[in-house]
Amino acid sequence: MECLYLLTIFALFGVCSSDEGWFWHVTDFHWDFSYWTDQLSCNGMNISQPGTFGNQWCDSPWSLVEESIKGLGPVRSQVDFIIWTGDTVPHVSGSHLSKDLNYELVENITSLMQQEFPNTKVYATFGNHDHYPTNLFPPNNDDIYNATYLIWKAWINDDSQMDNFHKGGYYTVKLGNSLRLIALNSNMYYTKDTATAHLEDPADQFRWLEQTLNSSQAANEKVILIGHVPPGYTTPRAVRWMTKEFNQKFVDIVLRHSSTIAALHFGHEHHDSFRLFYKGENPVATLFIAPSVTPWRYQLSNGEIEPAHNPGARLVKFDRQTGKTLEILQYYADLDKVNANKQFVWTLGYNASSIYGIPDLGDDSMHEVVGKLTESSNSEFLNFVKWYNTNGKNPTETCSSKCHQAVICGLRHMTENAFQKCLDQSTSTQTMPIPNIFVTLVSLIFLAF
C-alpha cells in the first residue's frame, strides 16, 4: 500500500518503479557442430582460417554459442526471464542430421542456459530446423516433443501444460498476476511443413490459442506471444513464411484478441525488423523480430551475395502489469573485432526509443515509427536499414524507391491481398530494381530458411 501511494505521488521521480521488468530475447543459434572439421554449414566455401567466434559464411561454432550466452550476464544478469525462439540446428543437409543429434544440440544449449542462469526461467520454442526431418513438425505426439518437454519442464513449471507440449510443442505460463506468456509452435504453419499443410488446425493449436486468449481476457490478463516462424511478409523480397491459409488464420486471431495481446516476439528471419497489425488505420498489435546469433549468410549461383551481418542479442524492457514493450536495447558482436581480439563481448548497438525518437515501443509509438520510415531520406529509415543486418558491413547500395515501398508495405500489411495491393499501387510509378541490400531471390530464401 505504501509503495502504491508513493508510486501515485512520485511517479515522475521514478520511485517504486518495480512495474518495469526486463527480459533477454535470443534466437537462431544454428550451432554448426562441424565448424572446425567439415564446415558443413559454410555454403560450400572453403574457410581456410575460420574465426574463433565464427565466420559470416557459416553457422555458429560452439565458442560463439557458449560466449553469446555467457556474455548476457555481464550486460544484465537480473532479468525476469529469457525467451529463446528456436533454430538450434545448423543449415546442413538431412544426411548429416538425425533425431538423436538434433535433440543433443538442443539439450546442450539448454544445459548451458541452466548453468549460466540457474535462477531464471527460459521460455523456449522450437525452430523449423530443430525437427528431424527438417521443417516437418507433426500435428501430433512425437519423440522430439516428448524428449524436449523433459528438459524444458522445470522452466515451464506447470504439469498442466504437458499434454499441450506432447501434442504440438506449445504451452502457456503465468508471468504475474495480470500477465501471461504463450509459446507457440508456429513451425506447423510454415510453408515447408508438408506434414501439416493439408490440415485446418494442426495439433488444435489455433483452437487452444483462441481459448487461452479468451480465458486471459476474462481474467483481465495481458498476453505476450512468442514463436519462431512469424506471420506477415519479410521485405523487400516479399516472402511469406506461413501458408496463405495459416497466415490469414493467425492474423485474424491476433486482430480479434488485440486488446489482450500486449506484444509478439519472434525470430527465424535472422534480421532485425518489426511489423504492425492494423484495424483500419488503427495500430492494435506489434510483432518484433529479433536478429540471429548465427552470422550465417549465403552466396547465390548467379553471384549475388547476401550482405554480411553480425551476431545479435536483444534486451527488452516491459511493463510487468500490461506487458507493453517499453524499450529495446539491441546488442551485437562485431565479428571481425571479436575474432581479432579473441575475446567475445556484446556491444550496445542502439536504444530503440532514441534512434526512432519515441517515448516507448507501444503500438501507437511503433505506428509513429512507420510514419517516419515512409520518408526514405529520414534518419529513422537509414537506421532501420543499418540495423536490419545487425550493423554488418554496410553495403554500398542504397534502398531504391521500389525497395523502400516494399518495406513500408511489409510493415503495415500482414495478409496476402492487402500486401499485394500495396505493392501493386507502387509498381506503376517505381520501376527501379531492388538491390541486394537485404536478402536474396525469393526461391532461394525458401531453400535457406
C-alpha positions in Angstrom: 0.0 0.0 0.0 2.8 2.4 0.9 4.6 1.7 -2.4 1.4 2.2 -4.3 0.8 5.5 -2.6 4.4 6.7 -3.3 4.0 5.5 -6.9 1.0 7.7 -7.3 2.5 10.8 -5.8 6.1 10.4 -7.0 5.8 8.6 -10.3 7.7 11.4 -12.1 10.7 10.9 -9.8 11.0 7.2 -10.6 10.0 6.0 -7.1 8.8 2.3 -6.8 9.5 1.5 -10.4 9.0 -2.2 -9.8 6.4 -2.5 -12.6 9.2 -2.3 -15.1 10.9 -5.5 -15.9 13.5 -6.9 -18.4 14.0 -10.0 -20.5 16.5 -11.2 -22.9 15.5 -12.5 -26.4 17.9 -14.8 -28.2 17.2 -16.7 -31.3 18.6 -18.8 -34.2 21.9 -20.1 -32.7 22.2 -22.6 -35.6 25.1 -24.4 -33.9 27.4 -26.0 -36.5 28.9 -29.0 -34.8 31.2 -29.4 -37.8 32.6 -25.9 -37.9 36.2 -26.9 -37.0 36.1 -30.0 -39.2 33.9 -30.4 -42.3 32.4 -26.9 -42.2 29.0 -28.3 -43.3 27.1 -25.0 -43.0 29.6 -22.8 -44.8 27.7 -22.6 -48.1 30.3 -24.7 -50.0 33.0 -22.1 -49.1 36.4 -23.3 -48.1 37.1 -21.3 -44.9 40.9 -21.8 -44.5 41.1 -19.6 -41.4 37.8 -19.8 -39.5 37.4 -17.2 -36.9 37.4 -18.1 -33.2 33.8 -17.0 -32.8 32.6 -17.7 -36.3 32.6 -16.7 -39.9 30.0 -14.8 -41.8 29.6 -17.6 -44.3 29.0 -20.2 -41.6 26.7 -21.1 -38.8 27.9 -20.7 -35.1 30.8 -22.7 -33.7 30.3 -23.8 -30.1 32.6 -20.9 -29.0 30.0 -18.4 -30.3 27.1 -20.2 -28.8 28.8 -20.5 -25.4 30.2 -17.0 -25.2 27.0 -15.4 -26.5 25.1 -16.9 -23.6 27.8 -16.3 -21.1 28.1 -12.7 -22.3 24.5 -11.9 -21.4 25.1 -11.9 -17.7 27.8 -9.2 -17.6 25.4 -6.9 -19.5 22.4 -7.7 -17.4 22.0 -10.7 -15.2 18.9 -9.6 -13.3 16.1 -10.3 -15.7 12.6 -11.5 -15.2 13.1 -14.3 -17.8 14.7 -15.2 -21.1 12.9 -16.1 -24.4 14.7 -18.4 -26.8 12.8 -18.7 -30.1 14.4 -21.7 -31.7 16.6 -22.9 -34.6 19.4 -24.6 -32.7 20.2 -27.0 -35.5 22.5 -25.7 -38.3 21.8 -25.2 -42.0 23.1 -28.6 -43.1 21.6 -31.4 -45.2 19.5 -34.1 -43.5 22.1 -36.7 -44.3 24.2 -35.2 -41.6 21.4 -35.0 -39.0 19.2 -37.3 -37.0 16.6 -37.2 -34.3 19.2 -38.0 -31.7 21.7 -35.4 -32.9 19.1 -32.6 -33.2 17.9 -33.4 -29.7 21.5 -33.4 -28.4 22.2 -29.9 -29.8 19.0 -28.6 -28.1 19.9 -30.4 -24.9 23.4 -29.0 -24.7 22.3 -25.4 -25.2 19.5 -26.0 -22.6 22.1 -27.2 -20.1 24.3 -24.2 -20.8 21.5 -21.8 -20.2 20.5 -23.6 -17.0 24.2 -23.3 -15.9 24.5 -19.6 -16.6 21.0 -18.6 -15.4 20.2 -21.1 -12.7 17.5 -18.9 -11.1 16.0 -17.5 -14.3 13.2 -19.1 -16.3 13.8 -19.6 -20.0 10.8 -19.8 -22.2 11.8 -21.7 -25.3 10.2 -22.6 -28.6 11.2 -24.8 -31.5 12.6 -23.5 -34.7 11.8 -25.1 -38.1 15.3 -26.6 -38.2 15.0 -28.3 -34.9 12.9 -31.2 -36.1 14.2 -34.2 -37.9 13.5 -34.3 -40.8 13.9 -30.5 -41.1 10.7 -28.5 -41.2 8.4 -31.4 -40.8 6.9 -30.8 -37.3 4.0 -33.2 -36.9 0.5 -32.3 -35.7 0.5 -35.0 -33.1 2.7 -36.6 -30.4 6.3 -37.0 -31.5 9.6 -38.1 -30.0 11.0 -34.6 -30.2 8.1 -33.2 -28.2 8.3 -35.8 -25.5 12.1 -35.6 -25.1 12.3 -31.8 -25.2 9.5 -31.4 -22.6 11.6 -33.3 -20.1 14.5 -30.8 -20.4 12.3 -27.7 -20.5 9.8 -29.0 -17.9 11.5 -27.1 -15.0 11.3 -23.8 -16.9 7.6 -24.3 -17.8 7.0 -25.4 -14.2 3.3 -26.4 -14.8 2.3 -30.0 -15.3 -1.0 -28.9 -16.8 1.0 -27.9 -19.9 2.4 -31.4 -20.5 -0.4 -32.6 -22.8 -0.2 -29.4 -24.9 3.5 -29.8 -25.3 3.3 -33.5 -26.1 0.5 -32.8 -28.6 2.2 -30.0 -30.6 5.1 -28.3 -28.7 3.2 -25.4 -27.4 2.4 -24.1 -23.9 1.5 -21.1 -21.7 2.8 -19.8 -18.4 1.8 -17.1 -16.0 4.3 -14.3 -15.7 2.5 -12.4 -12.9 -0.9 -11.6 -11.6 -2.0 -9.9 -14.8 0.4 -11.1 -17.4 0.7 -14.4 -19.3 3.1 -15.7 -21.9 2.0 -18.0 -24.8 4.7 -20.0 -26.5 3.6 -21.3 -29.9 5.0 -23.9 -32.3 4.4 -21.7 -35.4 6.6 -24.0 -37.4 3.5 -26.1 -38.1 2.3 -23.2 -40.2 5.5 -22.9 -42.2 5.2 -23.2 -46.0 7.7 -26.1 -46.0 5.9 -28.2 -43.3 4.2 -30.7 -45.6 3.1 -32.7 -42.6 0.5 -30.1 -41.7 -0.3 -28.3 -45.0 -3.5 -30.3 -45.6 -4.9 -29.6 -42.1 -7.1 -26.8 -40.9 -5.8 -26.7 -37.4 -2.6 -28.7 -36.8 -2.4 -30.1 -33.2 -5.5 -28.0 -32.4 -3.1 -25.1 -31.7 -5.4 -22.4 -33.2 -8.4 -23.6 -31.1 -6.2 -23.7 -28.0 -4.7 -20.3 -28.7 -8.2 -18.7 -29.0 -9.4 -20.4 -25.9 -6.4 -19.3 -23.9 -6.8 -15.7 -25.1 -10.5 -15.8 -24.2 -9.6 -17.0 -20.8 -7.0 -14.3 -20.4 -9.4 -11.6 -21.4 -12.0 -12.9 -18.9 -9.3 -12.8 -16.2 -8.1 -9.3 -17.2 -4.7 -10.7 -18.2 -2.5 -9.3 -21.0 -0.5 -11.8 -23.1 2.9 -11.8 -24.7 3.0 -14.2 -27.7 6.3 -15.8 -28.7 7.3 -18.2 -31.5 9.7 -18.9 -34.3 8.2 -18.5 -37.8 6.4 -15.1 -37.9 3.3 -14.1 -39.8 3.3 -11.5 -42.5 6.0 -10.7 -45.1 9.7 -10.3 -44.9 10.7 -7.5 -47.3 11.8 -6.2 -49.7 11.7 -9.7 -51.3 8.0 -10.2 -50.4 8.4 -13.7 -48.8 5.5 -15.0 -46.7 6.7 -17.8 -44.3 3.4 -19.2 -43.4 1.0 -20.7 -45.9 -1.6 -18.3 -47.1 -4.4 -20.0 -45.1 -2.4 -20.3 -41.9 -1.2 -16.8 -42.1 -4.7 -15.5 -42.5 -6.0 -17.5 -39.6 -3.1 -16.3 -37.4 -3.7 -12.7 -38.3 -7.4 -13.0 -37.7 -6.9 -14.4 -34.2 -4.4 -11.6 -33.3 -6.9 -8.9 -34.6 -9.8 -10.5 -32.7 -7.8 -10.5 -29.5 -5.6 -7.4 -29.9 -7.0 -5.9 -26.7 -5.5 -8.8 -24.8 -2.2 -9.3 -26.8 0.5 -6.9 -25.5 3.2 -7.8 -28.0 4.6 -10.6 -30.2 8.3 -11.6 -30.2 9.6 -13.9 -33.0 12.8 -15.0 -34.7 13.5 -17.0 -37.9 14.4 -14.2 -40.3 18.0 -13.6 -38.9 17.3 -9.8 -39.4 16.1 -7.0 -37.1 12.6 -5.9 -38.0 9.1 -5.4 -36.9 5.5 -5.4 -38.2 2.2 -3.9 -37.1 -1.3 -5.3 -37.1 -4.0 -2.8 -38.0 -7.7 -2.5 -37.7 -8.4 0.0 -40.4 -5.9 2.8 -39.8 -5.5 2.0 -36.1 -2.4 0.0 -34.9 -3.5 -2.7 -32.5 -0.5 -5.1 -32.0 3.2 -5.1 -32.7 5.3 -8.0 -33.9 9.0 -7.6 -33.0 11.5 -9.8 -34.9 14.9 -10.3 -33.3 18.2 -10.8 -35.2 20.0 -14.2 -35.0 23.0 -15.2 -33.1 24.4 -17.0 -36.1 26.2 -14.7 -38.6 25.4 -17.2 -41.5 24.8 -15.9 -44.9 25.0 -17.4 -48.4 26.2 -16.8 -51.9 24.0 -17.5 -54.9 24.9 -19.3 -58.1 24.3 -16.1 -60.0 27.0 -14.3 -58.0 24.6 -12.4 -55.8 25.8 -12.2 -52.2 23.7 -11.6 -49.1 25.1 -8.7 -47.1 27.2 -9.7 -44.0 25.6 -9.4 -40.6 26.8 -9.8 -37.1 25.5 -11.9 -34.2 22.8 -10.2 -32.1 21.0 -10.5 -28.7 18.1 -8.3 -27.6 17.3 -6.9 -24.1 13.7 -5.9 -23.8 12.2 -3.6 -21.1 8.5 -4.2 -20.5 5.6 -3.3 -18.2 5.1 -6.2 -15.8 1.4 -5.3 -15.4 0.4 -4.7 -19.0 3.2 -6.5 -21.0 3.7 -3.3 -23.0 7.1 -3.1 -24.7 8.8 0.0 -23.2 12.3 -0.3 -24.7 14.6 -2.5 -26.8 18.4 -2.4 -26.3 19.9 -4.2 -29.3 23.3 -5.7 -28.7 25.7 -7.1 -31.3 29.1 -8.5 -31.6 31.4 -7.1 -34.3 32.5 -10.4 -35.6 35.8 -9.1 -37.2 36.7 -7.4 -34.0 35.9 -10.2 -31.5 37.8 -12.7 -33.7 40.8 -10.4 -34.0 40.8 -9.8 -30.2 39.9 -13.4 -29.4 37.6 -12.1 -26.8 33.8 -12.1 -27.2 31.8 -9.1 -26.0 28.3 -7.9 -26.5 28.2 -4.2 -27.6 25.2 -1.9 -27.4 24.1 -1.2 -30.9 21.1 1.0 -30.4 18.4 2.1 -28.0 15.1 1.9 -30.0 13.4 4.9 -28.4 16.4 7.1 -29.1 17.1 6.1 -32.8 13.3 6.4 -33.6 12.5 9.3 -31.3 9.6 7.7 -29.5 8.7 7.5 -25.8 8.1 3.7 -25.7 7.5 0.8 -28.1 3.8 0.5 -27.7 1.5 0.2 -30.8 0.9 3.9 -31.2 4.6 4.7 -30.9 5.5 2.0 -33.5 2.9 3.4 -35.8 4.7 6.7 -35.4 7.9 5.0 -36.4 6.2 3.6 -39.6 5.2 7.2 -40.4 8.8 8.3 -40.1 10.1 5.4 -42.2 7.9 6.5 -45.1 10.5 9.1 -45.9 13.5 7.1 -47.2 15.9 10.0 -46.5 14.9 10.2 -42.8 17.5 9.2 -40.3 15.0 6.7 -38.9 14.8 4.8 -42.2 18.6 4.9 -42.6 18.9 3.4 -39.1 16.4 0.8 -39.9 18.5 -0.3 -43.0 21.7 -0.2 -41.0 20.4 -2.4 -38.2 18.4 -4.8 -40.4 21.7 -6.6 -40.8 22.8 -6.0 -37.2 25.3 -3.4 -38.2 27.1 -5.7 -40.6 29.5 -4.4 -43.2 27.4 -1.6 -44.7 26.6 -2.3 -48.4 27.4 0.3 -51.0 23.9 0.1 -52.5 21.0 2.2 -51.1 17.5 1.1 -50.8 15.8 2.1 -54.1 12.3 3.6 -54.2 10.8 0.2 -55.0 12.8 -1.4 -52.2 11.6 1.3 -49.8 8.0 0.9 -50.8 8.1 -2.9 -50.3 9.5 -2.3 -46.8 6.7 0.0 -45.9 4.1 -2.4 -47.3 5.5 -5.2 -45.2 5.4 -3.1 -42.0 1.7 -2.3 -42.5 0.1 -5.2 -44.3 0.2 -8.8 -42.9 -2.1 -10.7 -45.3 -1.6 -11.5 -49.0 -4.4 -9.4 -50.6 -3.5 -6.3 -48.6 0.2 -6.7 -49.1 -0.1 -7.3 -52.8 -2.4 -4.4 -53.3 0.1 -2.2 -51.6 2.9 -3.4 -53.8 0.7 -3.0 -57.0 -0.1 0.6 -56.1 3.6 1.4 -56.2 4.8 -0.6 -59.3 3.3 1.8 -61.9 5.4 4.7 -60.7 8.5 2.9 -59.3 10.5 0.7 -61.7 14.0 0.7 -60.2 15.2 -2.8 -59.4 15.6 -3.9 -55.7 19.3 -4.2 -54.8 20.7 -6.9 -52.6 20.9 -4.7 -49.5 18.6 -7.1 -47.5 18.2 -10.6 -48.8 18.2 -12.7 -51.9 15.9 -14.2 -54.5 12.6 -15.4 -53.2 13.0 -19.0 -54.2 16.4 -19.3 -52.6 15.3 -17.7 -49.4 12.8 -20.6 -49.0 15.6 -23.0 -49.5 17.9 -21.3 -47.0 15.5 -20.8 -44.1 
